[in-house]
Amino acid sequence: MDNVKLGLIGVGKWGTNYVKAIKGIKNVDLNYVTSNNDITENLLNKDCTIENDWRKIISSNNVDGIIVASPPNTHYEILKECIDLRIPVLIEKPFVLKVEDAQKIINFAKRKYSLVYVDYIHLHHPAFLKLEQEIKQKNDFIDIKSISGNNGPFRPDVRALWDWAPHDIAMCLKIMEEMPKVNKVCYLEKNFDYSIPGELINIELLFPSRIKANLTIGNLLKRKKKEFSVNYEEYSLIYDSNSKYSLKKSFINEKDIYLYAGFEKPLTNLVQKFVNAIVLEKIDFKDLDLSLKVTKLIQEIEMNLKLDSI
């Protein structure tokens, strides 16, 4: 069987991680990339071609799938072209920035029966997968709390809400399997020293089952943090992707118990899943349906923040 041939659009900070992940997967070749990054050539195998226009990659007839790690405002056009040609796509979050664009992409992908995966990276972390298993065994939790962000990045192309919130909202939706309403939202802090202001935001989601998720996200934390907790009466299950032991059961008056989940890299897991779907010609629309819900919630949060600022 021939190796699966991939193209990568965008080799910035996160795109570089894709290059490394692809190198670690058997029977997969990275044939093309687009990049303005001066160090890109040093990262690639000698038979990988660097193009300055993503259209040359998707029209090359020499790729089995495309990974998109370019700025969010480019996603809609790239997705439309790939779907039209029925080229499988793995795209970074946020996959688009408007609900109407999300709905158009989903309708188009279903009409063309074309594969689109969206990278909510934490959903592929072995510790989060273990967390899901624990919840299925005992699902009488009280609420969900999360703190997620860093001191930065302060991106000129997208605000922190769209940069950080998709992950936590996707995690909540995956666990709850129901669509919440945005119950409360407010700024905890804002900083206008950047082209797009830095922000720290508190979000409360209320699910039909009356479970609440309280999320604090943004780029104005003192240090990088990713702590997602599912809370029971007796203990909390805490997922922390920055910790060596990424999942623990935390009690009030007892020692924490660390739960072994394995040490597979989530990005490698995701790329492998994408490659398997290409090989097996397995198409489902779960990622797109999830992404539409995430986009709707973030757009509603954004609207509430605007109203809060008036």
N, C-alpha and C positions, 0 to 999 in steps of 0.2 A: 504494500500500500504506500502511495506517495505521501510525503510530509504535507501537513496542512500549512498553507502559505498565508501569512497575515500581513496587513499593512497597518501602520500606526500614524495617525494624524495628530501631530503635536508631541514634541519631546521636551517639555518643560520639566518642572520638578516632579510632577506625578507621572508624566509620560516616561521619564527615565526609569521609574519603578516598573513600568510595564516592560521596558526593554530587558531589565534584569529578570523579571518573572518569566518571560518567554524563553530566555536562555536556559532556564532550569526545567523546561518541559520537553519531554522526548517527542520526536516526530512532529515538531513544529518549527517553522522557519519564519523569521521576520524578513520579508523581501523588500518592503518599501517603508520609508518614513517621510513625513514633511517636518521640517524644523528650521528655525532661525537661531538655534542654540549652537554656539561655536564649538562646544565640546562634544556635540552629537556624534561626529565621525569616530571619535575615540571609543565610544560605547558600542559600536555596531560591528557585526561581522563584515568581512571585506566584500561579500556578495550582496549586501543590503544597499539598495539605491536610495539616495536622498533627493527628494523632489522639493521644489519651492511652491507647488500648487497641488492641493489635495485632489483636485479633479483628475490629475494625471494618474494618481494611484487607483482611483475607483474605475477608471476607464482602461486600465492596463490589461484587463483580462488575465491577470496573473496573480490574483489574490482570491482566497477562499473566504476571507472575513476581514472586517475593518474594525480597528479599535480607535475610538475618538477621545483624545485628551486635550482638545483645543479649548479656548475660552467659551463660556456658555452662550455668548451671543452669536456664535458660529454654528451651534448645534443643529438648529432647525433646518438650515439649508443643506448641511451635510447629510442629515438623516433622510431628508426627502430624496436626495439623489441616490443614496445607497438603497433605500427601500424600493425606489422605482426600478433599479437594476436587480433587485432581489439579492443584494449582497448582505450577508449576516453582519450585524453591527453590535459591538459592545461599546457603550458610551458612558462617559463620566457624568456624575450628578453635578448640578441639576441638569436634567436632560434637555429641558427648555425652561423659559422664564415666564411663560404665559399659559393660562389654562386653555385658551382657544387654540394655541399652537400644539399643546399636548393632545387635545382631542383630535385635531387634524392628523397628527402623526399616528395616533392609535388607529384611527379609521383607515388611514392609508395603508398601514402595516397589515391590518386584518384583511383589507381588500386584496392586497398583493400577496398575502400569506408569507410575510417576510419576517425573519428573526431579528428581534432587537432586545438586547440585555442592557440593563442600567446598573452601573457600579455603585451600589450601597455597600461599601466594603465591609462594614461590621456584620452584615448578615451572613458573611462567609467566613467569619472568624470562628475557629473551633470552640472558643469559650462561649461565644454567643449561641452556637448550635447546641452546646451542652446546657446552657441556660434554658433554651427552649425545651429540651428533654426534661429538665427538672420541673419546669412549670406544668408540663403535660401530666406528670405524676402527681402534682399537688397544685391545683389551679385556684385555690381559694385565697389569692393574695389580695391585699387591701388597696394598694396604689403603686404607681411607678414614679420614680424621681430620677432626674438626670442633670448633671452639670457637664457641659461639653464646650471646649473652646481653647483659646490660647491668647497670648499677648501678640496678636497678629493672626494671620497675615492681613495687611491693609491693601487689598487689591483695588486697582483702578477700574476693573471691569464688572465687579459684582459685590454687593454688600454682604456683610457677615451673616445676615439672616439666611440668604440663599447658599452660602458657603458651608455653614455648620448645621442648620436645622434639618436638612433632608435626611441626614443619617439617623438622628434621634427619632424623628417622626416615622421613618420607615421601620425602625426597630419596634416602636410602639404598635404600629399597624400590623406588623408580622406576628407579634405576640397576641394582640387582642382579636384580630380577624374581624374587626368591625370598624366602621367609620365614625370618628368622634365629631363633636362640634368644638369650635374655638370658644372656650368659656371665658378666659381672661387673658389679657396680654398687656405688658407695659415695659417701658425702658427702665433698666436699673442704672444705666450709665451711657453717656454719649461723649464722643471726642471728635471735634470738628477740625483737627489738625491735618486731616487727610482728604484726598480728592473725593472719596466716598467716606463719610464719617464712620469712625469706629463705634461699635455698639455692643452693649450687653443687654440681653432681652430675657424676660421671664414669660413663659407661655404655659397656660393651663388648658389641657384638653380634657373634655368630658365625654366618655364613651356611653353608648346606650345602656350598657350593663351597670352604669353609675360608677365605674372605676375612673379615677382621675389620674392624669399624667402631668406632673409638674416639671417643666423643662427650662433650664437656664442655659442659654447659648450665646456665644459672641466672641469677639476678638479683643476684648479688654480685660481678660483674666490676667493675673500676675504670672501664671505659668501654664503650660499645656496640661489639660485635664480632660479625661474621658471616664466618667463614673456613672454608670447606668444601673439603677437598683430597682428590683422588684421586691416589694415589702410585704411580709406576712406579719401576723400577730407576734410570732415567736422569734423570727429572724428575718434577715434580708439576704437576697441573692444579689451580689454586686459584681457586675462586669466592668473590668478596668483594662482597656487595651494597652495602657502604658505600663502596666505592671508585669513583672516576670511571670507571676501566677495570676492569670487574667480573670479568674472566677473564684469567688469565695462565698461561703455561707457565714454571715456575720450575726452573732448573738449579742444581746445586751450585756449579760453578765458571765459570758463564757468566751473561751478562746475561739478565734475565727477558724473555720475549716476551709482549707483550699481544695478546690475540686479540680482534678486533673482532666484536661480536655484535649491534650495533644499540642504540638507546637508547629503544625502546618501553617504556612503563611497564607493569610486570607486572599491576597491578590493572586497568588499561584492557584489557590482553589477556584477562584472565579474564572481565571483565564482557562484553566483546565475544563471547567464546566462549559464554557463557551466553545472551546475546541470540540468537546464531545458532542455538543448539539449540532455543530457543523458536520461532523463525520456521520452522525446518525440521522441527519436531516430532521432533527427533532425541533419542532416549532411550537412554542406556547406563548401566551401573551400576559403571563403573570407579572413580569417585570413592568410592562407598560401599564397594566391596570393599577399596580401599586404606585407607579410614578404619577399617574393622573391624580390619584388621591393625595399624594404628597404635594404636588403642585397646587391643587385646590386649597389645601390647608395653608400652605405658605403664602399664597396670594391673599387669602382671607386675613391671615396674621398681619401681612403688610398693610392691608387696608385699615385694620383696626389700629395699627401704630400711627397711621396718618391721621385718623380721627382723634387719637389720643393727643396728637401734637397740635391740633387746632386750638 
